[in-house]
């Protein structure tokens, strides 16, 4: 996204704004490495404000423990991490 934007604009903007779909480790590492300022909304915050947050088991209602690699569901059950899901390939 960023590389194609820079090529299209033929210049490097002062900063980029992107939706929360780009809030990934890969994007953040790329921006840090290339000294690019980026503004991306936090996915969890966006989900809390959406109608989906009314769902008892909405993703935003799960708590993540990255150190020990598990989630806590809204019922308080510890769910060990299993695998990554690939979207669009």
Secondary structure, DSSP 8 states (H G I E B T S, - for coil): -HHHHHHHHTS--SEEEE-GGG-SHHHHHHHHHTT-EEEE--HHHHHHHSGGGGSTT-GGGSEEETTTTEEE-TTS-EEE------S--
